[in-house]
Amino acid sequence: MSTDRPWRVKGESPLRAPAP
């Protein structure tokens, strides 16, 4: 669920989510 979306989502970590 974290490696499924490249953008930050509810529940995602800002450190794991790459900035566009």
Secondary structure, DSSP 8 states (H G I E B T S, - for coil): --SS-SS--TT--TTTS---
